[in-house]
């Protein structure tokens, strides 16, 4: 068990959770903490995914079938569990949707994310990561069966929601390949300089070299941590709908804007942990966490 990776992944998902809190903060330290820094979460997860692929998965048989089970099935379940209540409430006269009309786009975008973000927005990363694995299989292993999914998306939708995920995945894989052959001190120094220059001249893109630098600093750090795979995955999948569903109650409980944001973070942590413990008690439900 690589506890460094567990810690980095846990940290990344926490940052992603911050991103989906609802608030009116537009400046200041608090805004930076809950709005700017969390954008690094998906970047870091993409690098880790590439690193893990090259280290542990590249030679595994039936990789796509396994990724379908631990990526696409949880993705579809997480979006179905949001879609169904929305449809029920709409039938009762309550409209909770802003991005979609109540038509077929609810299915091919809201559920399958053909050419838009899904109804449970943070799960787009799960969908995009699966596409990355399809591309890897097609390019490296000449697996033409991957075209059954790739070609329809190219013609009728969009292949990726975020194309930078591919680049970051490749960077993570490349680092894993050269890990034992490069001087890591020089690499850390290089990305430290690149990060400083990015903040000076290309601030919008600074999250990329800084995220790589964080990954490089933490991957070999002596961190005492624990396995969080199932919990982290559930938190990624379900924090956003929990925040949306519980926010009206939080606002009734407190009018303090800072506490409202803090509770939006704490409540999903607790509710997902309860779900995680329940799944541990009922192993048949482990498909919800992709077998983690």
Secondary structure, 3 states (H helix, E strand, C coil): CCHHHHHHHHHHHHHHHHHCCCCCCCCHHHHHHHHHHHHHHHHHHHHHHHHHHHHHHCCCCCHHHHHHHHHHHHHHHHHHHHHHHHHHHHHCCCCCCCCCCCCCHHHHCCCCCCCCCCCCHHHHHHHHHHHHHHHHHHHHHCCHHHHHHHHHHHHHCCCCCCCHHHHHHHHHHHHHHHCCCCCHHHHHHHHHHHHHHHHHHCHHHHHHHHHHHHHHHHHCCCCCCCCCHHHHHHHHHHHHHHHHHHHHHHHHHCCCHHHHHHHHHHHHHHHHHHHHHHHHHCHHHHHHHCCC
